[in-house]
Amino acid sequence: MQLRYAFRLYPDPGQQRALAKAFGCARVVFNDAVRAREDARKAQQPFPKIGELSTRLITQAKQTTSRSWLGEVSAVVLQQSLRDVETAYRNFFVSLKGTRKGPKVGAPRFKSRKDARQSIRFTANARWHLTDSGRLNLPKIGPVKVKWSRTLPATPTSVTVIKDSAGRYFASFVIDTDPQADAERVPATDRTIGIDLGLTHFAVLSDGTKIDSPRFLRRAEKKLKKAQRELSRKQKGSKNREKARLKVARAHVKVTDARHEFHHQLSTKLISENQGIAVEDLSVTGLARTRLAQSVHDAGWASFVNMREYKAQRYGRALIKIGRFEPTSQVCSTCGVKDGPKPLGVREWTCAACGTVHDRDINAAINVKTAAGLAVSACGAPVRPELVLAHCEETGSHGFPTEPRAA
């Protein structure tokens, strides 16, 4: 399994200029490759192969006056830029056929020097290495200071240098992990859990635990509004506007980093303590179109679910998703009777069949665990609520929307 380990870089002014030159050269090669393929498409000719593009846009271009500065950066960076073009077009064509998972992907666009994110990639052929003093030695850039927050579990196969919108530099290493070593790090357990994600509480577990939602964006709204007002008053193209833009970007990345840290800590805790985890397959894209859009984006459910997926695969845990239309908030977890949909303001309800008083979120989490087949009886056998006949007025969907229930 391949994972990425990111570390903060602190290049000196000379290295920053060299990195800016490398970002620019990679961007120019990328744009030249996109332009060459677009010209071929308009002329109704076959797309040029990557080998032909490499010869024309890199090898021969270095010998011209207009592109001679391409020789000032590592050739591996330019080759990897062509690889990115090839991957972008492949994803675009697969998306057109409808065989690619997820939303449709558009055709590659031209990159700009004003893009929020700039990156270059070095493979093993570039002969980059880590020095004895812990610095990252990059070809034609030099040894760059690295803030090592943890140790690398294995020798990296490649490294990507990234500059984000806030002007920070990062080194992202690709690591091939050892499945056996990962399994030994997290011992097996017999615990299972069901999780119900929400907005009032970020997550409610089937054992009754409620995890509050940090609401990082909501807490930073006042500071963000002030910084954005200052940015809107600055003259475009001025140095003061660039300073104000950096201030806004740094405020946003602070919120993003805090949210990612919260997701990483919670997902690692759940994966390490439970052998089986049941979750509901929420339509985050659909919920983001409702009046709860800002709160949904602030919670970051998609990022949290993705973290649990790869961590469960890495450590040999079982992650089971149930359908998004499963009536987890309508069914009594004690007797299994479907009590019908309820408004979001109803946080507690009493089952009309057995009289059990339910907390809405805890009951939903238990039903998520039961629907995934993780609930067991005292003897260890799987248990599900018995099937009961629905009343006449309970059959059918009655046209109730799924968005409020899923939220």
Stockholm file with secondary structure:
# STOCKHOLM 1.0

chainA/1-407         MQLRYAFRLYPDPGQQRALAKAFGCARVVFNDAVRAREDARKAQQPFPKIGELSTRLITQAKQTTSRSWLGEVSAVVLQQSLRDVETAYRNFFVSLKGTRKGPKVGAPRFKSRKDARQSIRFTANARWHLTDSGRLNLPKIGPVKVKWSRTLPATPTSVTVIKDSAGRYFASFVIDTDPQADAERVPATDRTIGIDLGLTHFAVLSDGTKIDSPRFLRRAEKKLKKAQRELSRKQKGSKNREKARLKVARAHVKVTDARHEFHHQLSTKLISENQGIAVEDLSVTGLARTRLAQSVHDAGWASFVNMREYKAQRYGRALIKIGRFEPTSQVCSTCGVKDGPKPLGVREWTCAACGTVHDRDINAAINVKTAAGLAVSACGAPVRPELVLAHCEETGSHGFPTEPRAA
#=GR chainA/1-407 SS CEEEEEEEEECCHHHHHHHHHHHHHHHHHHHHHHHHHHHHHHTTCCCCCHHHHHIIIIITGGGSSTTGGGGGSCHHHHHHHHHHHHHHHHHHHHHHHTCSSSSCCCCCCCCCTTCSCEEEEEEGGGTCEECTTSCEEETTTEEEEEECSSCCSSCCSEEEEEECTTSCEEEEEEEECCHHHHHHHSCCCCCEEEEEECSSEEEEETTSCEEECCCHHHHTHHHHHHHHHHHHTSCTTSHHHHHHHHHHHHHHHHHHHHHHHHHHHHHHHHHHHCSEEEEECCCHHHHTTSTTHHHHHHHTHHHHHHHHHHHHHHHTCEEEEECTTCCTTTBCTTTCCBCCCCCTTCCEEECTTTCCEEEHHHHHHHHHHHHTTCCBCTTSCBCCCCCCCCCGGGSSCTTCCSHHHHC
#=GC SS_cons         CEEEEEEEEECCHHHHHHHHHHHHHHHHHHHHHHHHHHHHHHTTCCCCCHHHHHIIIIITGGGSSTTGGGGGSCHHHHHHHHHHHHHHHHHHHHHHHTCSSSSCCCCCCCCCTTCSCEEEEEEGGGTCEECTTSCEEETTTEEEEEECSSCCSSCCSEEEEEECTTSCEEEEEEEECCHHHHHHHSCCCCCEEEEEECSSEEEEETTSCEEECCCHHHHTHHHHHHHHHHHHTSCTTSHHHHHHHHHHHHHHHHHHHHHHHHHHHHHHHHHHHCSEEEEECCCHHHHTTSTTHHHHHHHTHHHHHHHHHHHHHHHTCEEEEECTTCCTTTBCTTTCCBCCCCCTTCCEEECTTTCCEEEHHHHHHHHHHHHTTCCBCTTSCBCCCCCCCCCGGGSSCTTCCSHHHHC
//
